[in-house]
Amino acid sequence: MKMNELKLVYFSPTGTTRRVMMETARNIDLKSVSFDFSVYKEKKPVLKFAPNDFAIFAIPVYGGRVPALFAEYLTAVTGDSTPAALIATYGCREYEDALLELKDIVTGNGFQVIGAAAFPTEHSLVPMIGSRRPNKADLKVISEFGIELKRRIRKSDSFDQFDIRVPGNTPYRKYMQNSLFPKADVSLCTECKACAKSCPAGAISLKSPKKTDHQKCIGCLRCVRFCRQNARSVSSIKMRMLERKLMKICQSDKKADIFL
């Protein structure tokens, strides 16, 4: 089958998932179009992909699940037996039900999964875990995943023969309640609104950027990274508690899992 375009659909608040996805896509010889759902959209975009498109869906794992916000966006993304690959990045703990959940969502929306992978990366909340990953060795594995996907779409006239199985359980594990809510130091905040513009959940108002709606906040800390005044931070006590917990259960030498 002659392929049309490479559709990149992703959620990457801190940029790591995007980097992994782009390294994969770099090895697929198709013109690409990106759909970045890390940027808040009040109205869900409706996307319909053709049978000869190739889609890559990429997510960071949140508590062993697909980020709920991204899952909401995916309800309006459909295919027509469109081939797709799945990427999950996780901070060296476990990815648990995330790949299975992502697969269930996209296959239910008309996509045919021909490959999937889970890549361990630097932890978004505790960067000392998996520090500087993906590293050179990781990027080589990611690149090889992209090369294999390219071979599959080149050699296949139909994608019905692929039966990609990924680990996970149903019902999926419960969503973990977020406890890290960034707050603004009003003495440092200049109301530049960079945090409000970058928040993927729309939890920070452009009119009142010093405030955070904790009902909407997903704890991704994107606003902390985007604040040039270093005015946004989370509770140091809660962060130390989280660091101690994660250091016990995360392994920085985790290897990628590839499903082809």
C-alpha positions in Angstrom: 0.0 0.0 0.0 1.3 3.5 -0.9 1.3 5.5 2.3 0.1 9.1 2.5 1.3 10.9 5.7 2.7 10.2 9.1 0.3 11.5 11.8 2.0 12.2 15.1 -0.6 12.4 18.0 1.0 13.0 21.4 0.8 14.3 24.9 4.2 15.5 26.2 4.0 18.2 29.0 7.7 18.1 29.8 9.0 17.3 26.2 10.5 13.8 26.8 7.7 11.8 25.2 7.9 14.1 22.1 11.6 13.5 21.9 11.1 9.8 21.9 8.3 10.0 19.3 10.3 12.2 17.0 13.3 9.9 17.1 11.0 7.1 16.1 9.4 9.2 13.3 12.8 10.3 12.0 13.3 6.8 10.7 10.1 6.6 8.8 10.2 8.1 5.3 6.9 9.9 5.3 5.9 13.5 5.4 4.7 14.1 9.0 1.9 16.2 10.6 1.9 16.8 14.3 -1.0 17.1 16.7 0.3 18.2 20.1 -2.3 17.8 22.8 0.1 19.1 25.5 -1.4 22.5 24.6 -4.8 23.2 26.2 -7.7 23.2 23.7 -11.1 24.3 25.0 -12.7 22.4 22.1 -11.5 19.0 21.2 -10.2 18.9 17.6 -11.9 16.3 15.5 -9.3 14.2 13.5 -10.1 11.6 10.9 -7.3 9.6 9.4 -7.4 7.7 6.1 -6.5 4.0 5.5 -3.2 4.9 3.9 -2.1 7.3 6.7 0.2 6.0 9.4 -0.4 7.2 13.0 1.9 7.2 16.0 0.3 7.8 19.4 2.7 8.7 22.2 2.0 9.3 25.9 3.8 9.6 29.2 2.5 7.1 31.8 0.6 8.6 34.7 0.3 6.1 37.6 0.2 3.2 35.2 -2.5 4.7 33.0 -3.0 6.8 29.9 -3.3 10.5 31.1 -7.0 11.1 31.5 -6.8 14.4 29.7 -5.2 12.8 26.6 -7.8 10.0 26.7 -10.5 12.7 26.4 -8.9 14.1 23.3 -8.6 10.7 21.7 -12.4 10.3 21.7 -12.4 12.7 18.7 -9.5 11.0 16.8 -10.7 8.2 14.5 -9.2 6.0 11.8 -10.4 3.9 8.9 -8.5 0.7 9.5 -5.5 3.1 9.7 -2.2 1.5 10.8 -0.8 2.8 14.0 2.0 2.4 16.5 2.0 3.1 20.2 4.6 4.6 22.4 4.5 4.9 26.2 7.3 6.6 28.2 7.6 6.1 31.9 9.9 7.3 34.7 11.6 3.9 35.4 8.9 2.6 37.7 6.3 0.5 35.7 3.9 1.3 32.8 1.4 -1.3 34.1 -1.9 -0.9 32.1 -1.0 2.2 30.0 -0.1 0.4 26.8 -3.1 -1.9 26.9 -5.4 1.1 27.7 -4.0 3.1 24.8 -4.3 0.1 22.5 -7.9 -0.5 23.5 -8.7 3.2 22.9 -7.2 3.5 19.4 -8.4 0.1 18.1 -11.9 1.0 19.3 -11.5 4.2 17.2 -10.7 2.4 14.0 -6.9 1.9 14.1 -5.0 -1.2 13.4 -2.0 -1.5 15.8 1.2 -2.8 14.1 3.7 -2.1 16.8 4.1 -0.8 20.3 6.8 0.1 22.7 7.4 1.3 26.3 10.6 3.3 26.9 12.0 4.1 30.3 13.0 7.8 30.6 14.0 10.4 33.2 11.3 10.8 35.8 9.4 14.0 35.2 8.9 14.7 38.9 12.2 13.3 40.3 14.9 13.8 37.5 17.6 12.0 39.5 15.6 8.8 38.6 16.6 7.7 35.1 18.7 10.9 34.8 19.3 12.1 31.3 17.4 9.2 29.7 16.8 8.7 26.8 20.6 8.4 26.5 22.6 7.4 23.5 21.9 3.7 23.9 18.2 4.4 24.4 18.0 6.5 21.2 19.6 3.6 19.3 16.8 1.3 20.4 14.1 3.9 19.7 15.6 4.4 16.2 15.6 0.7 15.5 11.9 0.6 16.5 11.2 3.3 13.9 13.1 1.4 11.2 11.1 -1.8 11.9 7.9 0.2 11.7 9.0 1.6 8.3 9.7 -2.0 7.1 6.2 -3.1 8.1 4.3 -0.3 6.3 6.5 -0.7 3.2 6.0 -4.5 2.9 2.4 -4.8 3.8 -0.6 -4.4 1.5 -2.9 -5.0 4.4 -2.5 -4.6 8.1 -5.1 -7.1 9.2 -2.6 -9.8 9.9 -0.9 -8.0 12.8 -2.0 -9.0 16.2 0.1 -7.0 18.6 -0.3 -8.1 22.3 0.8 -5.8 25.1 0.8 -6.4 28.8 -1.8 -4.9 31.1 -5.0 -5.8 33.0 -8.6 -5.0 32.8 -10.2 -3.4 34.6 -7.4 -0.9 34.5 -5.8 0.2 37.8 -7.4 3.2 39.4 -6.2 6.6 38.7 -3.8 7.8 41.4 -4.9 11.0 43.1 -2.5 13.9 42.3 -1.0 15.5 45.4 1.6 17.8 43.8 -0.1 21.2 43.1 2.2 23.9 41.9 1.7 27.3 43.6 2.9 30.7 42.6 5.1 32.9 44.8 3.2 36.2 44.4 6.3 38.2 45.3 8.2 36.7 42.3 5.3 36.3 39.8 5.3 39.0 37.1 2.0 37.8 35.6 3.8 37.1 32.2 1.2 34.4 31.7 3.7 31.8 30.4 2.4 29.3 32.9 -1.3 29.9 31.8 -0.4 29.5 28.1 1.6 26.3 28.7 -0.8 24.5 31.0 -2.2 21.5 29.2 -5.2 21.3 31.5 -6.3 24.9 31.4 -5.8 25.0 35.2 -4.3 28.5 35.2 -6.4 31.4 34.1 -4.9 34.1 31.8 -6.8 36.7 33.9 -5.4 35.4 37.2 -2.1 33.5 36.5 -1.1 33.5 40.2 -3.9 31.1 40.9 -4.2 27.4 40.1 -7.4 25.4 39.8 -6.6 22.2 41.7 -9.6 20.5 40.3 -8.2 20.7 36.9 -4.4 20.5 37.7 -2.9 17.2 36.6 0.4 17.7 38.4 2.6 17.6 35.3 4.7 20.5 36.5 4.9 22.0 33.0 4.1 25.4 34.5 7.1 25.1 36.8 9.4 24.4 33.8 8.0 27.3 31.8 8.3 29.9 34.5 11.3 32.1 33.9 10.9 33.9 37.2 11.1 30.6 39.1 7.9 31.8 40.8 6.1 28.4 40.6 6.9 25.4 42.8 5.4 22.5 44.7 5.6 21.9 48.4 9.2 21.0 49.3 7.9 18.6 52.1 5.7 16.7 49.6 8.4 16.6 47.1 10.9 15.1 49.6 8.3 12.5 50.6 7.7 11.6 46.9 11.5 11.4 46.2 12.0 9.0 49.1 9.1 6.8 47.9 10.1 6.7 44.3 13.8 6.1 44.9 12.8 2.8 46.6 10.5 1.5 43.8 12.1 2.9 40.6 15.0 1.3 38.8 17.1 3.7 36.6 18.5 0.8 34.5 15.1 -0.3 33.2 15.2 -1.6 29.5 12.7 -0.8 26.7 9.9 -3.3 25.9 9.2 -3.6 22.2 6.1 -5.4 20.8 6.2 -6.2 17.1 
